[in-house]
């Protein structure tokens, strides 16, 4: 279980970076969801965290 943790962390980081790049590129939530395979709720959550202080 612990051995898989680093892979999960890397995946979360990669997904977060991909979403932020697409948000900066003015992609719609639907386009981001389709490109990343992430749920819209996850994308909105990443956006909210990215824009918070």
PDBQT receptor file of N, H, CA, C and O in Angstrom, charges set to zero:
ATOM      1  N   UNK A   1       0.822  -1.202   0.000  1.00  0.00    +0.000 N 
ATOM      2  CA  UNK A   1       0.000   0.000   0.000  1.00  0.00    +0.000 C 
ATOM      3  C   UNK A   1       0.864   1.262   0.000  1.00  0.00    +0.000 C 
ATOM      4  O   UNK A   1       0.638   2.171  -0.799  1.00  0.00    +0.000 OA
ATOM      5  N   UNK A   2       1.834   1.316   0.881  1.00  0.00    +0.000 N 
ATOM      6  H   UNK A   2       2.017   0.578   1.531  1.00  0.00    +0.000 HD
ATOM      7  CA  UNK A   2       2.691   2.492   0.955  1.00  0.00    +0.000 C 
ATOM      8  C   UNK A   2       3.496   2.663  -0.324  1.00  0.00    +0.000 C 
ATOM      9  O   UNK A   2       3.727   3.794  -0.753  1.00  0.00    +0.000 OA
ATOM     10  N   UNK A   3       3.921   1.586  -0.936  1.00  0.00    +0.000 N 
ATOM     11  H   UNK A   3       3.733   0.668  -0.589  1.00  0.00    +0.000 HD
ATOM     12  CA  UNK A   3       4.739   1.679  -2.141  1.00  0.00    +0.000 C 
ATOM     13  C   UNK A   3       4.002   2.342  -3.304  1.00  0.00    +0.000 C 
ATOM     14  O   UNK A   3       4.639   2.935  -4.174  1.00  0.00    +0.000 OA
ATOM     15  N   UNK A   4       2.684   2.252  -3.333  1.00  0.00    +0.000 N 
ATOM     16  H   UNK A   4       2.166   1.770  -2.626  1.00  0.00    +0.000 HD
ATOM     17  CA  UNK A   4       1.907   2.888  -4.392  1.00  0.00    +0.000 C 
ATOM     18  C   UNK A   4       1.647   4.356  -4.142  1.00  0.00    +0.000 C 
ATOM     19  O   UNK A   4       1.221   5.079  -5.043  1.00  0.00    +0.000 OA
ATOM     20  N   UNK A   5       1.899   4.798  -2.933  1.00  0.00    +0.000 N 
ATOM     21  H   UNK A   5       2.245   4.211  -2.201  1.00  0.00    +0.000 HD
ATOM     22  CA  UNK A   5       1.618   6.188  -2.572  1.00  0.00    +0.000 C 
ATOM     23  C   UNK A   5       2.388   7.194  -3.417  1.00  0.00    +0.000 C 
ATOM     24  O   UNK A   5       1.786   8.163  -3.878  1.00  0.00    +0.000 OA
ATOM     25  N   UNK A   6       3.693   7.017  -3.645  1.00  0.00    +0.000 N 
ATOM     26  H   UNK A   6       4.183   6.230  -3.270  1.00  0.00    +0.000 HD
ATOM     27  CA  UNK A   6       4.406   7.984  -4.483  1.00  0.00    +0.000 C 
ATOM     28  C   UNK A   6       3.811   8.120  -5.884  1.00  0.00    +0.000 C 
ATOM     29  O   UNK A   6       3.791   9.216  -6.444  1.00  0.00    +0.000 OA
ATOM     30  N   UNK A   7       3.329   7.018  -6.451  1.00  0.00    +0.000 N 
ATOM     31  H   UNK A   7       3.345   6.128  -5.996  1.00  0.00    +0.000 HD
ATOM     32  CA  UNK A   7       2.719   7.083  -7.787  1.00  0.00    +0.000 C 
ATOM     33  C   UNK A   7       1.430   7.888  -7.761  1.00  0.00    +0.000 C 
ATOM     34  O   UNK A   7       1.136   8.632  -8.696  1.00  0.00    +0.000 OA
ATOM     35  N   UNK A   8       0.661   7.737  -6.688  1.00  0.00    +0.000 N 
ATOM     36  H   UNK A   8       0.900   7.132  -5.928  1.00  0.00    +0.000 HD
ATOM     37  CA  UNK A   8      -0.585   8.494  -6.548  1.00  0.00    +0.000 C 
ATOM     38  C   UNK A   8      -0.273   9.985  -6.427  1.00  0.00    +0.000 C 
ATOM     39  O   UNK A   8      -0.939  10.819  -7.040  1.00  0.00    +0.000 OA
ATOM     40  N   UNK A   9       0.729  10.304  -5.643  1.00  0.00    +0.000 N 
ATOM     41  H   UNK A   9       1.270   9.626  -5.144  1.00  0.00    +0.000 HD
ATOM     42  CA  UNK A   9       1.106  11.717  -5.471  1.00  0.00    +0.000 C 
ATOM     43  C   UNK A   9       1.547  12.319  -6.803  1.00  0.00    +0.000 C 
ATOM     44  O   UNK A   9       1.157  13.437  -7.137  1.00  0.00    +0.000 OA
ATOM     45  N   UNK A  10       2.345  11.595  -7.552  1.00  0.00    +0.000 N 
ATOM     46  H   UNK A  10       2.662  10.686  -7.280  1.00  0.00    +0.000 HD
ATOM     47  CA  UNK A  10       2.805  12.084  -8.860  1.00  0.00    +0.000 C 
ATOM     48  C   UNK A  10       1.621  12.270  -9.795  1.00  0.00    +0.000 C 
ATOM     49  O   UNK A  10       1.573  13.257 -10.529  1.00  0.00    +0.000 OA
ATOM     50  N   UNK A  11       0.660  11.346  -9.789  1.00  0.00    +0.000 N 
ATOM     51  H   UNK A  11       0.699  10.544  -9.192  1.00  0.00    +0.000 HD
ATOM     52  CA  UNK A  11      -0.522  11.473 -10.652  1.00  0.00    +0.000 C 
ATOM     53  C   UNK A  11      -1.332  12.705 -10.288  1.00  0.00    +0.000 C 
ATOM     54  O   UNK A  11      -1.775  13.440 -11.170  1.00  0.00    +0.000 OA
ATOM     55  N   UNK A  12      -1.528  12.934  -9.003  1.00  0.00    +0.000 N 
ATOM     56  H   UNK A  12      -1.169  12.336  -8.286  1.00  0.00    +0.000 HD
ATOM     57  CA  UNK A  12      -2.282  14.108  -8.555  1.00  0.00    +0.000 C 
ATOM     58  C   UNK A  12      -1.553  15.387  -8.980  1.00  0.00    +0.000 C 
ATOM     59  O   UNK A  12      -2.185  16.331  -9.453  1.00  0.00    +0.000 OA
ATOM     60  N   UNK A  13      -0.247  15.418  -8.814  1.00  0.00    +0.000 N 
ATOM     61  H   UNK A  13       0.266  14.651  -8.430  1.00  0.00    +0.000 HD
ATOM     62  CA  UNK A  13       0.521  16.588  -9.234  1.00  0.00    +0.000 C 
ATOM     63  C   UNK A  13       0.411  16.803 -10.741  1.00  0.00    +0.000 C 
ATOM     64  O   UNK A  13       0.200  17.928 -11.195  1.00  0.00    +0.000 OA
ATOM     65  N   UNK A  14       0.550  15.746 -11.502  1.00  0.00    +0.000 N 
ATOM     66  H   UNK A  14       0.722  14.833 -11.134  1.00  0.00    +0.000 HD
ATOM     67  CA  UNK A  14       0.461  15.850 -12.963  1.00  0.00    +0.000 C 
ATOM     68  C   UNK A  14      -0.921  16.335 -13.401  1.00  0.00    +0.000 C 
ATOM     69  O   UNK A  14      -1.032  17.196 -14.274  1.00  0.00    +0.000 OA
ATOM     70  N   UNK A  15      -1.968  15.782 -12.798  1.00  0.00    +0.000 N 
ATOM     71  H   UNK A  15      -1.878  15.083 -12.089  1.00  0.00    +0.000 HD
ATOM     72  CA  UNK A  15      -3.332  16.203 -13.125  1.00  0.00    +0.000 C 
ATOM     73  C   UNK A  15      -3.545  17.672 -12.779  1.00  0.00    +0.000 C 
ATOM     74  O   UNK A  15      -4.161  18.411 -13.548  1.00  0.00    +0.000 OA
ATOM     75  N   UNK A  16      -3.040  18.093 -11.630  1.00  0.00    +0.000 N 
ATOM     76  H   UNK A  16      -2.540  17.492 -11.006  1.00  0.00    +0.000 HD
ATOM     77  CA  UNK A  16      -3.205  19.479 -11.192  1.00  0.00    +0.000 C 
ATOM     78  C   UNK A  16      -2.505  20.434 -12.155  1.00  0.00    +0.000 C 
ATOM     79  O   UNK A  16      -3.075  21.452 -12.548  1.00  0.00    +0.000 OA
ATOM     80  N   UNK A  17      -1.289  20.112 -12.528  1.00  0.00    +0.000 N 
ATOM     81  H   UNK A  17      -0.825  19.286 -12.208  1.00  0.00    +0.000 HD
ATOM     82  CA  UNK A  17      -0.543  20.957 -13.464  1.00  0.00    +0.000 C 
ATOM     83  C   UNK A  17      -1.258  21.019 -14.813  1.00  0.00    +0.000 C 
ATOM     84  O   UNK A  17      -1.350  22.089 -15.414  1.00  0.00    +0.000 OA
ATOM     85  N   UNK A  18      -1.761  19.892 -15.287  1.00  0.00    +0.000 N 
ATOM     86  H   UNK A  18      -1.687  19.023 -14.798  1.00  0.00    +0.000 HD
ATOM     87  CA  UNK A  18      -2.473  19.867 -16.568  1.00  0.00    +0.000 C 
ATOM     88  C   UNK A  18      -3.713  20.752 -16.521  1.00  0.00    +0.000 C 
ATOM     89  O   UNK A  18      -3.976  21.505 -17.459  1.00  0.00    +0.000 OA
ATOM     90  N   UNK A  19      -4.474  20.664 -15.433  1.00  0.00    +0.000 N 
ATOM     91  H   UNK A  19      -4.260  20.053 -14.671  1.00  0.00    +0.000 HD
ATOM     92  CA  UNK A  19      -5.688  21.479 -15.299  1.00  0.00    +0.000 C 
ATOM     93  C   UNK A  19      -5.326  22.956 -15.260  1.00  0.00    +0.000 C 
ATOM     94  O   UNK A  19      -5.969  23.760 -15.935  1.00  0.00    +0.000 OA
ATOM     95  N   UNK A  20      -4.322  23.329 -14.493  1.00  0.00    +0.000 N 
ATOM     96  H   UNK A  20      -3.800  22.676 -13.945  1.00  0.00    +0.000 HD
ATOM     97  CA  UNK A  20      -3.931  24.741 -14.386  1.00  0.00    +0.000 C 
ATOM     98  C   UNK A  20      -3.468  25.277 -15.738  1.00  0.00    +0.000 C 
ATOM     99  O   UNK A  20      -3.824  26.392 -16.120  1.00  0.00    +0.000 OA
ATOM    100  N   UNK A  21      -2.677  24.486 -16.461  1.00  0.00    +0.000 N 
ATOM    101  H   UNK A  21      -2.388  23.581 -16.150  1.00  0.00    +0.000 HD
ATOM    102  CA  UNK A  21      -2.230  24.923 -17.787  1.00  0.00    +0.000 C 
ATOM    103  C   UNK A  21      -3.418  25.167 -18.714  1.00  0.00    +0.000 C 
ATOM    104  O   UNK A  21      -3.439  26.150 -19.455  1.00  0.00    +0.000 OA
ATOM    105  N   UNK A  22      -4.404  24.275 -18.674  1.00  0.00    +0.000 N 
ATOM    106  H   UNK A  22      -4.387  23.476 -18.072  1.00  0.00    +0.000 HD
ATOM    107  CA  UNK A  22      -5.569  24.438 -19.547  1.00  0.00    +0.000 C 
ATOM    108  C   UNK A  22      -6.443  25.606 -19.105  1.00  0.00    +0.000 C 
ATOM    109  O   UNK A  22      -7.037  26.286 -19.941  1.00  0.00    +0.000 OA
ATOM    110  N   UNK A  23      -6.526  25.843 -17.798  1.00  0.00    +0.000 N 
ATOM    111  H   UNK A  23      -6.043  25.291 -17.119  1.00  0.00    +0.000 HD
ATOM    112  CA  UNK A  23      -7.281  27.013 -17.331  1.00  0.00    +0.000 C 
ATOM    113  C   UNK A  23      -6.615  28.299 -17.797  1.00  0.00    +0.000 C 
ATOM    114  O   UNK A  23      -7.293  29.237 -18.215  1.00  0.00    +0.000 OA
ATOM    115  N   UNK A  24      -5.296  28.343 -17.726  1.00  0.00    +0.000 N 
ATOM    116  H   UNK A  24      -4.745  27.581 -17.387  1.00  0.00    +0.000 HD
ATOM    117  CA  UNK A  24      -4.564  29.521 -18.199  1.00  0.00    +0.000 C 
ATOM    118  C   UNK A  24      -4.776  29.708 -19.699  1.00  0.00    +0.000 C 
ATOM    119  O   UNK A  24      -4.836  30.837 -20.187  1.00  0.00    +0.000 OA
ATOM    120  N   UNK A  25      -4.889  28.605 -20.424  1.00  0.00    +0.000 N 
ATOM    121  H   UNK A  25      -4.840  27.688 -20.028  1.00  0.00    +0.000 HD
ATOM    122  CA  UNK A  25      -5.124  28.656 -21.874  1.00  0.00    +0.000 C 
ATOM    123  C   UNK A  25      -6.590  28.932 -22.214  1.00  0.00    +0.000 C 
ATOM    124  O   UNK A  25      -6.980  28.896 -23.381  1.00  0.00    +0.000 OA
ATOM    125  N   UNK A  26      -7.401  29.211 -21.180  1.00  0.00    +0.000 N 
ATOM    126  H   UNK A  26      -7.084  29.241 -20.232  1.00  0.00    +0.000 HD
ATOM    127  CA  UNK A  26      -8.819  29.571 -21.360  1.00  0.00    +0.000 C 
ATOM    128  C   UNK A  26      -9.673  28.432 -21.916  1.00  0.00    +0.000 C 
ATOM    129  O   UNK A  26     -10.643  28.676 -22.632  1.00  0.00    +0.000 OA
ATOM    130  N   UNK A  27      -9.316  27.194 -21.589  1.00  0.00    +0.000 N 
ATOM    131  H   UNK A  27      -8.527  26.996 -21.007  1.00  0.00    +0.000 HD
ATOM    132  CA  UNK A  27     -10.132  26.051 -21.993  1.00  0.00    +0.000 C 
ATOM    133  C   UNK A  27     -11.361  25.969 -21.089  1.00  0.00    +0.000 C 
ATOM    134  O   UNK A  27     -11.309  26.386 -19.932  1.00  0.00    +0.000 OA
ATOM    135  N   UNK A  28     -12.445  25.444 -21.604  1.00  0.00    +0.000 N 
ATOM    136  H   UNK A  28     -12.487  25.106 -22.544  1.00  0.00    +0.000 HD
ATOM    137  CA  UNK A  28     -13.664  25.290 -20.807  1.00  0.00    +0.000 C 
ATOM    138  C   UNK A  28     -13.517  24.085 -19.884  1.00  0.00    +0.000 C 
ATOM    139  O   UNK A  28     -12.667  23.221 -20.101  1.00  0.00    +0.000 OA
ATOM    140  N   UNK A  29     -14.354  24.039 -18.855  1.00  0.00    +0.000 N 
ATOM    141  H   UNK A  29     -15.045  24.741 -18.679  1.00  0.00    +0.000 HD
ATOM    142  CA  UNK A  29     -14.338  22.908 -17.932  1.00  0.00    +0.000 C 
ATOM    143  C   UNK A  29     -14.578  21.600 -18.687  1.00  0.00    +0.000 C 
ATOM    144  O   UNK A  29     -13.951  20.582 -18.393  1.00  0.00    +0.000 OA
ATOM    145  N   UNK A  30     -15.478  21.636 -19.650  1.00  0.00    +0.000 N 
ATOM    146  H   UNK A  30     -15.986  22.463 -19.889  1.00  0.00    +0.000 HD
ATOM    147  CA  UNK A  30     -15.789  20.435 -20.407  1.00  0.00    +0.000 C 
ATOM    148  C   UNK A  30     -14.582  19.963 -21.222  1.00  0.00    +0.000 C 
ATOM    149  O   UNK A  30     -14.303  18.766 -21.295  1.00  0.00    +0.000 OA
ATOM    150  N   UNK A  31     -13.871  20.913 -21.830  1.00  0.00    +0.000 N 
ATOM    151  H   UNK A  31     -14.097  21.886 -21.771  1.00  0.00    +0.000 HD
ATOM    152  CA  UNK A  31     -12.678  20.558 -22.600  1.00  0.00    +0.000 C 
ATOM    153  C   UNK A  31     -11.606  19.949 -21.690  1.00  0.00    +0.000 C 
ATOM    154  O   UNK A  31     -10.948  18.975 -22.053  1.00  0.00    +0.000 OA
ATOM    155  N   UNK A  32     -11.445  20.535 -20.512  1.00  0.00    +0.000 N 
ATOM    156  H   UNK A  32     -11.980  21.327 -20.217  1.00  0.00    +0.000 HD
ATOM    157  CA  UNK A  32     -10.456  20.029 -19.556  1.00  0.00    +0.000 C 
ATOM    158  C   UNK A  32     -10.847  18.631 -19.088  1.00  0.00    +0.000 C 
ATOM    159  O   UNK A  32     -10.006  17.735 -19.014  1.00  0.00    +0.000 OA
ATOM    160  N   UNK A  33     -12.120  18.453 -18.776  1.00  0.00    +0.000 N 
ATOM    161  H   UNK A  33     -12.803  19.181 -18.836  1.00  0.00    +0.000 HD
ATOM    162  CA  UNK A  33     -12.592  17.143 -18.316  1.00  0.00    +0.000 C 
ATOM    163  C   UNK A  33     -12.360  16.084 -19.379  1.00  0.00    +0.000 C 
ATOM    164  O   UNK A  33     -11.935  14.970 -19.072  1.00  0.00    +0.000 OA
ATOM    165  N   UNK A  34     -12.636  16.426 -20.619  1.00  0.00    +0.000 N 
ATOM    166  H   UNK A  34     -12.981  17.331 -20.869  1.00  0.00    +0.000 HD
ATOM    167  CA  UNK A  34     -12.457  15.473 -21.709  1.00  0.00    +0.000 C 
ATOM    168  C   UNK A  34     -10.975  15.138 -21.911  1.00  0.00    +0.000 C 
ATOM    169  O   UNK A  34     -10.622  13.983 -22.149  1.00  0.00    +0.000 OA
ATOM    170  N   UNK A  35     -10.118  16.148 -21.814  1.00  0.00    +0.000 N 
ATOM    171  H   UNK A  35     -10.405  17.087 -21.621  1.00  0.00    +0.000 HD
ATOM    172  CA  UNK A  35      -8.688  15.929 -22.044  1.00  0.00    +0.000 C 
ATOM    173  C   UNK A  35      -8.016  15.164 -20.909  1.00  0.00    +0.000 C 
ATOM    174  O   UNK A  35      -7.101  14.377 -21.147  1.00  0.00    +0.000 OA
ATOM    175  N   UNK A  36      -8.467  15.393 -19.677  1.00  0.00    +0.000 N 
ATOM    176  H   UNK A  36      -9.211  16.032 -19.484  1.00  0.00    +0.000 HD
ATOM    177  CA  UNK A  36      -7.800  14.783 -18.523  1.00  0.00    +0.000 C 
ATOM    178  C   UNK A  36      -8.511  13.557 -17.981  1.00  0.00    +0.000 C 
ATOM    179  O   UNK A  36      -7.902  12.733 -17.299  1.00  0.00    +0.000 OA
ATOM    180  N   UNK A  37      -9.799  13.432 -18.279  1.00  0.00    +0.000 N 
ATOM    181  H   UNK A  37     -10.294  14.101 -18.833  1.00  0.00    +0.000 HD
ATOM    182  CA  UNK A  37     -10.575  12.333 -17.719  1.00  0.00    +0.000 C 
ATOM    183  C   UNK A  37     -11.010  12.581 -16.289  1.00  0.00    +0.000 C 
ATOM    184  O   UNK A  37     -11.474  11.666 -15.609  1.00  0.00    +0.000 OA
ATOM    185  N   UNK A  38     -10.860  13.818 -15.830  1.00  0.00    +0.000 N 
ATOM    186  H   UNK A  38     -10.483  14.561 -16.383  1.00  0.00    +0.000 HD
ATOM    187  CA  UNK A  38     -11.243  14.172 -14.463  1.00  0.00    +0.000 C 
ATOM    188  C   UNK A  38     -12.699  14.625 -14.418  1.00  0.00    +0.000 C 
ATOM    189  O   UNK A  38     -13.239  15.122 -15.406  1.00  0.00    +0.000 OA
ATOM    190  N   UNK A  39     -13.314  14.450 -13.273  1.00  0.00    +0.000 N 
ATOM    191  H   UNK A  39     -12.876  14.046 -12.470  1.00  0.00    +0.000 HD
ATOM    192  CA  UNK A  39     -14.674  14.905 -13.032  1.00  0.00    +0.000 C 
ATOM    193  C   UNK A  39     -14.694  16.435 -12.950  1.00  0.00    +0.000 C 
ATOM    194  O   UNK A  39     -13.722  17.053 -12.516  1.00  0.00    +0.000 OA
ATOM    195  N   UNK A  40     -15.804  17.034 -13.369  1.00  0.00    +0.000 N 
ATOM    196  H   UNK A  40     -16.594  16.532 -13.721  1.00  0.00    +0.000 HD
ATOM    197  CA  UNK A  40     -15.921  18.491 -13.319  1.00  0.00    +0.000 C 
ATOM    198  C   UNK A  40     -15.736  19.036 -11.901  1.00  0.00    +0.000 C 
ATOM    199  O   UNK A  40     -15.170  20.115 -11.719  1.00  0.00    +0.000 OA
ATOM    200  N   UNK A  41     -16.208  18.296 -10.901  1.00  0.00    +0.000 N 
ATOM    201  H   UNK A  41     -16.668  17.421 -11.048  1.00  0.00    +0.000 HD
ATOM    202  CA  UNK A  41     -16.053  18.738  -9.505  1.00  0.00    +0.000 C 
ATOM    203  C   UNK A  41     -14.579  18.839  -9.124  1.00  0.00    +0.000 C 
ATOM    204  O   UNK A  41     -14.181  19.751  -8.399  1.00  0.00    +0.000 OA
ATOM    205  N   UNK A  42     -13.782  17.913  -9.607  1.00  0.00    +0.000 N 
ATOM    206  H   UNK A  42     -14.106  17.172 -10.196  1.00  0.00    +0.000 HD
ATOM    207  CA  UNK A  42     -12.352  17.928  -9.315  1.00  0.00    +0.000 C 
ATOM    208  C   UNK A  42     -11.706  19.141  -9.979  1.00  0.00    +0.000 C 
ATOM    209  O   UNK A  42     -10.862  19.804  -9.375  1.00  0.00    +0.000 OA
ATOM    210  N   UNK A  43     -12.091  19.425 -11.196  1.00  0.00    +0.000 N 
ATOM    211  H   UNK A  43     -12.776  18.886 -11.686  1.00  0.00    +0.000 HD
ATOM    212  CA  UNK A  43     -11.532  20.562 -11.932  1.00  0.00    +0.000 C 
ATOM    213  C   UNK A  43     -11.892  21.870 -11.238  1.00  0.00    +0.000 C 
ATOM    214  O   UNK A  43     -11.040  22.743 -11.075  1.00  0.00    +0.000 OA
ATOM    215  N   UNK A  44     -13.138  22.006 -10.833  1.00  0.00    +0.000 N 
ATOM    216  H   UNK A  44     -13.830  21.297 -10.965  1.00  0.00    +0.000 HD
ATOM    217  CA  UNK A  44     -13.570  23.218 -10.121  1.00  0.00    +0.000 C 
ATOM    218  C   UNK A  44     -12.807  23.334  -8.801  1.00  0.00    +0.000 C 
ATOM    219  O   UNK A  44     -12.400  24.431  -8.419  1.00  0.00    +0.000 OA
ATOM    220  N   UNK A  45     -12.613  22.226  -8.110  1.00  0.00    +0.000 N 
ATOM    221  H   UNK A  45     -12.944  21.335  -8.421  1.00  0.00    +0.000 HD
ATOM    222  CA  UNK A  45     -11.866  22.244  -6.854  1.00  0.00    +0.000 C 
ATOM    223  C   UNK A  45     -10.428  22.700  -7.045  1.00  0.00    +0.000 C 
ATOM    224  O   UNK A  45      -9.912  23.489  -6.253  1.00  0.00    +0.000 OA
ATOM    225  N   UNK A  46      -9.782  22.208  -8.091  1.00  0.00    +0.000 N 
ATOM    226  H   UNK A  46     -10.200  21.567  -8.734  1.00  0.00    +0.000 HD
ATOM    227  CA  UNK A  46      -8.413  22.628  -8.386  1.00  0.00    +0.000 C 
ATOM    228  C   UNK A  46      -8.380  24.115  -8.700  1.00  0.00    +0.000 C 
ATOM    229  O   UNK A  46      -7.488  24.828  -8.240  1.00  0.00    +0.000 OA
ATOM    230  N   UNK A  47      -9.345  24.586  -9.479  1.00  0.00    +0.000 N 
ATOM    231  H   UNK A  47     -10.070  24.007  -9.853  1.00  0.00    +0.000 HD
ATOM    232  CA  UNK A  47      -9.403  26.010  -9.833  1.00  0.00    +0.000 C 
ATOM    233  C   UNK A  47      -9.574  26.866  -8.582  1.00  0.00    +0.000 C 
ATOM    234  O   UNK A  47      -8.909  27.892  -8.441  1.00  0.00    +0.000 OA
ATOM    235  N   UNK A  48     -10.450  26.460  -7.682  1.00  0.00    +0.000 N 
ATOM    236  H   UNK A  48     -10.990  25.627  -7.797  1.00  0.00    +0.000 HD
ATOM    237  CA  UNK A  48     -10.685  27.224  -6.458  1.00  0.00    +0.000 C 
ATOM    238  C   UNK A  48      -9.421  27.282  -5.606  1.00  0.00    +0.000 C 
ATOM    239  O   UNK A  48      -9.091  28.334  -5.060  1.00  0.00    +0.000 OA
ATOM    240  N   UNK A  49      -8.721  26.171  -5.488  1.00  0.00    +0.000 N 
ATOM    241  H   UNK A  49      -8.989  25.316  -5.931  1.00  0.00    +0.000 HD
ATOM    242  CA  UNK A  49      -7.491  26.166  -4.699  1.00  0.00    +0.000 C 
ATOM    243  C   UNK A  49      -6.437  27.045  -5.369  1.00  0.00    +0.000 C 
ATOM    244  O   UNK A  49      -5.733  27.796  -4.695  1.00  0.00    +0.000 OA
ATOM    245  N   UNK A  50      -6.330  26.952  -6.686  1.00  0.00    +0.000 N 
ATOM    246  H   UNK A  50      -6.902  26.342  -7.234  1.00  0.00    +0.000 HD
ATOM    247  CA  UNK A  50      -5.344  27.738  -7.439  1.00  0.00    +0.000 C 
ATOM    248  C   UNK A  50      -5.602  29.233  -7.289  1.00  0.00    +0.000 C 
ATOM    249  O   UNK A  50      -4.656  30.017  -7.205  1.00  0.00    +0.000 OA
ATOM    250  N   UNK A  51      -6.871  29.637  -7.255  1.00  0.00    +0.000 N 
ATOM    251  H   UNK A  51      -7.639  29.001  -7.323  1.00  0.00    +0.000 HD
ATOM    252  CA  UNK A  51      -7.196  31.064  -7.171  1.00  0.00    +0.000 C 
ATOM    253  C   UNK A  51      -7.272  31.597  -5.753  1.00  0.00    +0.000 C 
ATOM    254  O   UNK A  51      -7.412  32.805  -5.563  1.00  0.00    +0.000 OA
ATOM    255  N   UNK A  52      -7.184  30.726  -4.744  1.00  0.00    +0.000 N 
ATOM    256  H   UNK A  52      -7.070  29.744  -4.899  1.00  0.00    +0.000 HD
ATOM    257  CA  UNK A  52      -7.277  31.179  -3.359  1.00  0.00    +0.000 C 
ATOM    258  C   UNK A  52      -5.980  31.871  -2.947  1.00  0.00    +0.000 C 
ATOM    259  O   UNK A  52      -4.937  31.708  -3.580  1.00  0.00    +0.000 OA
ATOM    260  N   UNK A  53      -6.075  32.634  -1.889  1.00  0.00    +0.000 N 
ATOM    261  H   UNK A  53      -6.923  32.767  -1.375  1.00  0.00    +0.000 HD
ATOM    262  CA  UNK A  53      -4.893  33.368  -1.394  1.00  0.00    +0.000 C 
ATOM    263  C   UNK A  53      -3.906  32.491  -0.738  1.00  0.00    +0.000 C 
ATOM    264  O   UNK A  53      -2.869  32.966  -0.276  1.00  0.00    +0.000 OA
TER     265      UNK A  53
